[in-house]
């Protein structure tokens, strides 16, 4: 069969699936991506270039849509070139959030089009207006937020099938589309992401950490409020005072992936570090920045307690990978987290209460034997529900072939998915 993946940052969420399909010599797999796209073995990548758009005269509600239309135009050019050279995909898989799906039905009318539905913006039960510390969106902001969903809705209208990685993420989309959206996660390689009793993490100063040390870990793509960085930092004075041998290892860059930006010339990393600087031991706090994947896995493998915090938003890969590594999870009691973590697989604490987070982290660090079973249960859940080879790739492959269509009704917001 012929497959086409469309994502400006390819391979992104399609890395495992595209590689799996490309490993079969009976398949021809191609991809369309922007300049940031990266090649994948046996996948022919076609890049497009995005020139800066001039949207000053565009209404603020429509500026995102304007940029997405410009991106769609570039995808149209590449897709047309593929069609003219004889490539006819049987299945097209596209991320719905960037505008790239807009021209696909017109160019490939006979293809089975599958949309990846990551998130639908809402003014309630979501990241928006969740944190009272930061300014709430006014009416203009809420209307603009609603407009951000335009391309996702157009993509859903065109698609034969849509895929969302978690039940909660599917629940963010309008109820009338629930029957079109299957829940299918891209998967965790649990053979690679696994505990290692002999793991070692060498810090920049030469310090070697192992499973015998008290290591508290925190991971985010960027250190920002949406992923609870400020809550972690406010918990650290109590944690470091109660556990004088604990090391805190923080992985993440200092930019912004999601949510509000810091004041001009500042970073959230620096703002919240300065807030607690005089009450923590800086020699035991290690900011490692963005890490190569193998070193990041070493961080998880030496962790005694792993803090995972998030607004009601897309569930991070790092959460599932930390669970797969048998980390003892101390996580925010927010809807996307409750889908994978309950009392048997971790410790849930209110997002907005640093003192409660500190108490849970202190207990996990002080009594590893008491909480070890939670780590083992967390890994067992990921293996059972999200294993790449035995669960996720077979399900995704069936869905792309037209089998295993969505069967479950849309759950209520925050409904836990246990098992």
C-alpha positions in Angstrom: 0.0 0.0 0.0 0.9 3.6 -0.4 1.0 5.8 2.7 1.4 9.6 3.0 2.1 11.3 6.3 1.7 15.1 6.6 3.1 17.0 9.6 5.3 20.1 9.5 7.5 18.6 12.2 7.5 15.1 10.8 8.0 12.4 12.1 6.6 13.8 15.4 3.7 11.7 16.6 4.0 9.5 13.5 7.6 8.3 14.1 6.8 4.8 15.2 3.9 4.2 12.9 5.7 5.5 9.8 8.8 3.5 10.5 6.7 0.4 11.1 4.8 0.7 7.8 8.0 1.6 5.9 9.7 -1.6 7.2 7.3 -3.6 5.0 8.8 -3.7 1.5 5.2 -4.0 0.1 4.5 -0.5 1.3 5.7 2.8 -0.2 5.7 5.5 2.5 6.2 9.2 1.9 5.9 12.3 4.1 5.3 16.0 3.7 6.9 18.4 6.2 8.3 21.8 6.7 12.0 22.8 7.0 11.9 21.4 10.6 10.9 17.9 9.4 13.5 15.2 9.9 14.1 12.2 7.7 13.1 8.7 8.7 14.6 5.5 7.3 12.8 4.2 4.2 10.4 7.1 4.2 10.7 9.6 1.4 10.4 13.1 2.8 9.3 16.1 0.8 9.8 19.4 2.5 8.1 22.7 1.9 9.3 26.2 2.9 7.1 28.7 4.8 7.9 32.3 4.2 6.9 34.8 6.9 3.3 35.9 6.5 2.3 39.6 6.8 -0.8 39.5 8.8 -0.9 43.0 10.3 -3.9 43.9 8.2 -5.6 40.5 9.0 -8.3 40.6 11.7 -6.8 39.2 15.0 -9.4 36.5 15.1 -8.2 35.3 11.7 -4.4 35.6 11.9 -3.8 32.0 12.9 -6.2 30.8 10.1 -4.3 33.1 7.7 -1.0 31.4 8.6 -2.6 28.0 8.4 -3.9 28.7 4.9 -0.4 29.7 3.8 0.9 26.4 5.2 -2.0 24.6 3.4 -0.9 26.3 0.2 2.6 24.9 0.5 1.3 21.4 1.2 -1.0 21.8 -1.9 2.0 22.5 -4.1 3.9 19.4 -2.8 0.9 17.1 -2.9 0.1 18.2 -6.4 3.7 17.5 -7.5 3.4 14.0 -5.9 0.1 13.4 -7.8 1.6 14.6 -11.1 4.6 12.2 -10.7 2.3 9.3 -10.2 2.2 8.8 -6.5 -1.3 8.0 -5.3 -1.7 7.3 -1.6 -4.1 4.7 -0.4 -4.0 6.3 3.1 -3.1 9.8 4.1 -2.4 10.6 7.8 -2.3 14.3 8.8 -2.1 16.3 11.9 -5.3 18.5 12.0 -3.8 21.4 13.9 -1.6 23.2 11.4 -3.8 23.7 8.3 -1.9 21.0 6.4 -5.0 18.8 6.0 -7.0 21.4 4.1 -5.9 20.5 0.5 -5.6 16.8 0.9 -9.1 15.7 -0.1 -9.0 17.9 -3.2 -5.7 16.4 -4.4 -6.3 12.8 -3.3 -10.1 12.3 -3.6 -9.9 8.5 -3.5 -7.5 8.2 -0.5 -8.6 7.2 3.0 -7.8 10.3 5.0 -7.0 9.9 8.7 -6.7 13.0 10.9 -4.6 13.1 14.1 -6.7 15.1 16.6 -4.4 16.2 19.3 -6.4 18.9 21.1 -9.5 21.1 20.6 -9.4 24.5 22.3 -12.1 25.3 24.8 -13.0 28.0 27.3 -13.8 25.5 30.1 -12.5 22.2 31.5 -9.1 22.9 29.8 -5.9 24.8 30.1 -7.6 28.1 29.5 -8.4 30.1 32.7 -7.3 27.1 34.8 -4.6 28.8 36.8 -5.8 31.9 38.8 -2.3 33.2 39.1 -2.2 34.2 35.5 -4.6 36.7 33.7 -7.8 35.1 32.5 -8.8 35.5 28.8 -11.3 38.2 28.2 -14.2 38.0 25.7 -12.0 38.9 22.8 -9.5 36.2 23.9 -12.2 33.6 24.2 -13.5 34.4 20.7 -10.0 34.2 19.3 -9.5 30.9 21.1 -12.6 29.5 19.5 -11.4 30.6 16.1 -8.3 28.5 16.5 -10.4 25.4 16.0 -11.4 26.3 12.5 -8.9 24.1 10.7 -9.4 21.2 13.1 -13.1 21.2 12.2 -12.5 21.5 8.5 -10.1 18.5 8.8 -12.6 16.5 10.7 -15.3 17.2 8.1 -13.0 15.9 5.3 -11.6 12.9 7.2 -12.8 9.3 6.9 -11.5 8.7 10.4 -9.8 10.6 13.1 -7.4 9.4 15.9 -6.8 10.9 19.3 -4.1 9.6 21.6 -6.2 9.6 24.8 -9.8 9.5 25.8 -9.5 12.8 27.6 -8.1 14.5 24.5 -10.9 13.0 22.4 -13.4 14.4 24.9 -12.2 18.0 24.1 -13.7 17.7 20.6 -17.4 18.5 20.0 -19.7 15.6 20.9 -21.1 15.3 17.4 -17.7 14.2 16.1 -17.1 11.5 18.8 -18.2 8.7 16.6 -15.6 9.6 14.1 -12.6 9.8 16.5 -10.9 6.6 17.6 -8.7 6.5 20.7 -5.3 5.2 19.7 -2.0 6.2 21.3 1.2 6.3 19.3 2.8 3.9 21.9 5.7 3.6 24.2 8.7 1.3 23.4 8.6 -0.5 26.8 11.6 -2.7 25.8 13.7 0.4 25.6 12.0 2.5 28.2 12.4 0.2 31.2 13.8 0.2 34.7 17.5 -0.6 35.1 18.8 -1.3 38.6 22.3 -0.5 37.4 21.5 2.9 35.9 23.9 5.7 36.4 23.4 9.4 35.7 26.6 11.5 35.5 25.9 15.2 36.2 27.9 18.0 34.6 30.0 18.4 37.8 31.0 14.8 37.7 28.6 13.6 40.4 27.2 10.1 39.7 23.7 9.4 40.7 22.3 5.8 41.0 19.1 4.1 42.2 20.6 4.2 45.7 20.5 8.0 45.8 17.5 10.2 46.7 16.7 11.6 43.3 13.7 13.7 42.6 13.0 14.2 38.9 10.9 16.6 36.8 10.7 16.6 33.0 9.0 19.1 30.6 9.8 20.2 27.0 10.1 23.7 28.4 9.9 24.9 32.1 6.7 26.8 32.1 3.5 27.1 34.2 1.3 24.9 32.0 3.5 22.0 33.0 3.5 23.0 36.7 7.1 24.2 36.9 6.1 27.0 39.3 4.3 24.6 41.6 7.4 22.3 41.7 9.7 25.2 42.5 7.5 26.3 45.4 7.5 22.8 46.8 11.3 22.5 46.8 12.1 24.5 49.9 10.1 22.1 52.1 11.4 19.0 50.2 15.0 20.0 50.4 14.8 21.0 54.1 13.1 17.7 55.0 15.4 15.5 52.8 19.0 17.0 53.1 20.5 14.3 50.9 18.0 14.6 48.1 19.1 15.7 44.6 16.6 17.5 42.3 17.1 16.8 38.6 15.1 19.0 36.2 15.0 18.3 32.5 13.7 20.9 30.1 14.6 24.0 28.0 13.9 27.5 29.1 11.6 28.6 26.3 7.8 28.4 26.0 6.0 25.5 24.3 2.5 26.2 25.6 0.5 28.8 27.5 1.4 32.3 28.4 4.8 33.9 27.7 6.8 35.5 30.5 7.4 39.2 30.6 9.8 40.6 27.9 13.4 39.6 28.5 12.6 37.0 31.2 12.1 33.3 31.4 9.7 31.3 33.6 12.7 29.3 34.6 14.5 32.3 36.1 11.3 33.9 37.5 10.4 31.0 39.7 14.0 30.0 40.6 14.5 33.6 41.9 11.3 33.3 43.9 12.8 30.4 46.0 16.5 30.9 45.6 17.1 31.9 49.2 15.2 28.9 50.6 16.8 26.0 48.7 20.2 24.4 48.4 21.3 25.3 44.8 24.1 22.8 45.0 21.5 20.0 45.0 19.3 21.4 42.3 20.4 20.4 38.7 19.0 22.0 35.6 20.0 19.7 32.7 18.3 21.5 29.9 17.2 19.6 26.8 18.9 16.1 26.8 19.6 13.4 24.2 17.1 10.7 24.5 19.3 8.1 26.1 20.5 10.5 28.8 16.9 11.5 29.4 16.1 7.8 30.0 19.0 7.6 32.5 17.3 10.4 34.4 14.1 8.4 34.7 16.0 5.2 35.6 17.7 6.7 38.6 14.5 8.5 39.8 13.2 7.7 43.3 10.2 10.1 42.9 9.0 11.7 39.6 6.9 14.8 39.7 4.5 15.2 36.7 2.3 18.3 36.7 0.0 19.7 34.0 -2.9 21.9 33.4 -5.9 20.0 31.7 -4.0 19.7 28.4 -2.3 17.2 26.2 -0.8 14.3 28.2 3.0 14.4 27.9 5.0 11.5 26.4 7.3 11.9 29.4 4.5 10.9 31.8 4.0 7.6 30.1 7.7 7.0 29.7 8.3 7.7 33.4 5.6 5.2 34.3 7.2 2.7 31.9 10.5 3.2 33.7 8.8 2.3 37.0 9.1 5.7 38.5 7.0 6.5 41.6 4.7 9.1 40.1 3.7 12.1 42.1 1.3 13.8 39.7 -1.3 16.5 39.5 -4.9 15.5 40.1 -6.0 16.8 36.7 -8.3 15.1 34.1 -5.7 14.0 31.6 -3.5 12.5 34.3 -6.4 10.6 35.9 -6.7 8.6 32.7 -3.4 6.8 33.5 -2.7 7.4 37.2 -4.8 6.4 40.1 -4.0 5.4 43.7 -2.5 2.1 42.6 -0.1 3.6 40.1 0.9 6.8 41.7 0.1 9.7 44.1 -2.2 12.4 42.9 -2.1 15.9 44.5 -4.1 19.1 43.8 -2.3 21.1 41.1 -2.5 24.4 42.9 -1.1 23.2 46.3 2.7 23.2 46.5 2.5 22.1 50.2 0.6 19.0 49.3 3.0 18.3 46.5 6.0 18.7 48.9 4.4 16.3 51.5 3.9 13.6 48.8 7.4 14.0 47.4 9.0 13.9 50.9 7.1 10.7 51.7 8.1 9.1 48.4 11.8 10.0 48.9 11.8 8.9 52.5 10.0 5.5 52.0 11.0 4.0 48.7 10.1 0.5 49.8 6.5 1.7 50.7 5.9 3.1 47.2 7.9 0.6 45.0 4.8 -1.3 44.2 3.2 1.8 42.7 6.2 2.1 40.3 5.8 -1.6 39.3 2.1 -1.1 38.8 2.7 2.0 36.7 4.9 0.1 34.4 2.5 -2.8 34.2 -0.3 -0.4 33.1 1.8 1.1 30.4 2.9 -2.3 29.1 -0.7 -3.5 29.1 -2.3 -0.4 27.6 0.4 1.5 25.6 3.1 -0.9 24.6 4.3 0.0 21.2 4.6 -3.4 19.5 1.9 -5.5 21.2 -0.9 -2.8 21.5 -0.5 0.5 19.7 1.1 -0.4 16.4 -1.4 -3.2 15.7 -4.3 -1.0 16.7 -3.1 1.9 14.5 -2.5 -0.4 11.6 -6.0 -1.8 11.8 -7.5 1.6 12.0 -5.6 2.8 8.9 -6.8 -0.2 7.1 -10.4 0.5 8.0 -10.9 -2.0 10.8 -11.6 -1.3 14.4 -13.5 2.0 14.0 -14.4 4.1 17.1 -16.9 2.2 19.3 -16.9 4.0 22.7 -19.1 7.0 23.5 -17.6 10.3 24.4 -16.8 10.2 28.2 -17.7 12.9 30.6 -14.9 15.4 31.3 -12.4 14.0 33.7 -13.8 10.5 33.7 -10.9 8.2 34.8 -10.0 5.3 32.4 -8.7 2.6 34.6 -7.8 -1.0 34.1 
